[in-house]
């Protein structure tokens, strides 16, 4: 009932912000899963997919938990997502490290969300299950080196889960809550990886 008025209002806002009032509509996907595929692409047309990550557990549009491989995906759906990500990178002649993100509905249909042309915070879970150093690869690709493989990376082992820690206030709807870190006890042990730059007093 409010669509016509919402479209008129949205067109006015985007016209003033961007000089163009073109809009597009997206399908509502209830209970969607957020799945992303990690890619590397060289200057010679080779694209390597390092599998997928589950990033569905979020709060205020911020990812909280990432897992690789994504649990409960069929091999067919996993391969379809990887192929779609590789096709996007190939057709756009993409170079470097990047991520292609999808929404997956309850019956296995998938929809493109965005491509991130950078290294993402959740890259460690992919490194843990592939043994592939994505940061080093990104530097090598920038120097013009060729990828050693293309297609789907052939070596996966185990599973990895990343938990992000945010400074938030649970009494204000998890709003950002910066301040001084008074204590910091880093986790440790077999299989634990910590990517952090914080310290007490920061």
C-alpha positions in Angstrom: 0.0 0.0 0.0 2.9 2.4 0.7 5.0 1.3 -2.3 4.1 4.2 -4.6 4.9 6.8 -1.9 8.1 5.0 -0.8 9.3 4.9 -4.5 8.6 8.6 -5.0 10.4 9.5 -1.7 13.4 7.2 -2.5 13.7 8.6 -6.0 13.9 12.1 -4.6 16.6 11.2 -2.1 18.8 9.3 -4.5 18.4 12.0 -7.2 19.7 14.7 -4.8 22.5 12.5 -3.6 23.7 10.9 -6.8 22.1 12.9 -9.6 20.2 9.9 -10.9 16.9 8.5 -9.6 17.2 5.0 -10.9 16.1 2.4 -8.4 15.9 -1.4 -8.5 13.9 -3.7 -6.3 15.2 -6.8 -4.5 13.4 -9.9 -3.6 12.7 -10.4 0.2 14.4 -13.7 1.2 13.2 -14.8 4.6 15.7 -16.7 6.8 18.4 -16.2 4.1 21.9 -17.5 4.7 24.9 -15.3 3.9 27.5 -17.3 2.1 30.7 -15.9 0.5 33.4 -17.3 -1.7 37.0 -16.3 -1.3 38.8 -15.7 -4.6 42.3 -14.9 -5.9 42.8 -13.8 -9.5 46.0 -13.1 -11.4 46.8 -10.9 -14.4 46.7 -13.8 -16.8 43.0 -14.7 -16.4 43.4 -17.4 -13.8 41.0 -17.4 -10.9 41.3 -19.6 -7.8 38.4 -20.2 -5.4 39.4 -21.0 -1.8 36.0 -22.4 -0.8 33.2 -20.7 0.9 32.4 -19.2 4.3 29.1 -19.0 6.3 28.6 -15.5 7.6 24.9 -15.6 8.6 25.3 -14.8 12.3 25.2 -11.0 12.4 24.1 -8.2 14.6 23.4 -4.6 13.3 24.7 -5.7 9.9 28.0 -6.7 11.4 29.2 -10.3 11.1 29.8 -12.0 14.4 30.6 -15.6 13.5 32.2 -16.9 10.3 32.7 -20.6 9.5 34.4 -22.5 6.8 33.3 -24.7 5.2 29.7 -23.5 5.4 27.8 -26.3 7.3 24.9 -28.1 5.6 25.5 -27.0 2.0 25.2 -29.7 -0.5 28.2 -30.4 -2.8 26.0 -29.2 -5.7 25.2 -25.9 -4.2 28.7 -25.4 -2.9 30.1 -26.0 -6.5 27.4 -23.7 -8.0 28.4 -20.8 -5.7 32.1 -21.3 -6.5 31.4 -21.4 -10.3 29.3 -18.3 -10.1 32.0 -16.4 -8.2 34.7 -17.5 -10.6 32.5 -16.5 -13.6 32.0 -13.0 -12.1 35.7 -12.6 -11.5 36.6 -13.9 -14.9 34.1 -11.8 -16.8 35.2 -8.6 -15.1 38.9 -9.4 -15.5 39.3 -9.1 -11.7 42.8 -9.2 -10.2 43.9 -9.7 -6.6 42.2 -11.1 -3.5 38.4 -10.7 -3.4 35.2 -12.1 -2.1 31.9 -12.7 -3.8 28.9 -12.7 -1.5 25.5 -14.5 -1.9 22.2 -14.9 -0.1 20.9 -18.5 -0.1 17.3 -19.3 0.5 15.7 -22.2 2.3 15.4 -24.3 -0.9 18.9 -23.7 -2.3 18.4 -20.8 -4.6 21.2 -18.3 -4.4 21.3 -14.5 -5.2 24.3 -12.3 -5.7 24.8 -9.5 -3.1 28.1 -7.9 -3.7 31.8 -8.4 -4.6 34.4 -7.0 -2.2 37.6 -6.2 -3.9 39.8 -6.4 -0.8 41.0 -8.7 1.9 38.2 -9.2 4.5 38.4 -9.6 8.2 37.1 -13.2 7.9 39.9 -14.4 5.7 41.6 -16.3 8.6 38.9 -19.1 8.6 39.7 -19.7 4.9 43.4 -19.8 5.6 42.9 -22.3 8.4 41.0 -24.8 6.2 43.1 -24.4 3.1 46.6 -23.7 4.5 46.8 -20.9 1.9 48.3 -17.6 2.9 45.9 -15.1 1.3 47.9 -12.0 2.4 51.1 -13.3 0.8 49.2 -14.3 -2.3 47.7 -10.8 -2.6 51.2 -9.3 -2.5 52.5 -11.8 -5.1 49.5 -11.1 -7.4 50.2 -7.3 -7.1 53.8 -8.0 -8.1 52.5 -9.8 -11.3 53.0 -13.4 -10.3 50.9 -16.2 -11.7 48.6 -18.4 -9.5 49.8 -21.9 -9.0 46.3 -23.3 -9.5 43.0 -22.2 -10.9 39.4 -23.4 -10.3 38.7 -24.8 -6.9 41.6 -25.1 -4.5 42.2 -28.9 -4.2 43.3 -29.1 -0.5 40.8 -28.6 2.3 41.2 -29.9 5.8 38.9 -29.7 8.8 36.7 -26.7 9.8 37.4 -23.3 11.3 35.2 -20.8 13.2 36.0 -17.1 13.7 34.5 -15.1 16.5 34.7 -11.3 16.3 34.8 -9.3 19.5 33.2 -5.8 19.3 33.1 -3.0 21.9 29.4 -2.8 22.2 26.8 -1.7 24.8 24.1 -4.4 25.3 22.0 -2.0 27.2 21.8 0.4 24.2 20.8 -2.2 21.5 24.5 -3.2 21.1 25.5 0.3 20.0 29.3 0.9 19.5 30.9 1.5 22.9 34.5 2.6 22.6 36.7 3.1 25.6 40.0 2.2 27.3 40.8 -1.5 27.5 41.7 -2.2 31.1 42.4 -5.9 30.8 43.1 -8.3 27.9 43.6 -12.0 28.2 44.3 -13.6 24.8 43.0 -17.1 24.1 45.6 -19.7 23.3 46.1 -23.4 22.8 46.2 -25.9 20.0 44.3 -24.8 16.9 43.7 -21.2 18.2 44.6 -18.3 16.0 44.4 -14.7 17.3 44.4 -11.7 14.9 44.4 -8.7 17.1 46.3 -5.4 17.7 44.8 -4.5 21.1 46.5 -4.3 24.5 45.7 -3.1 28.0 45.7 0.7 28.1 44.7 1.1 24.5 
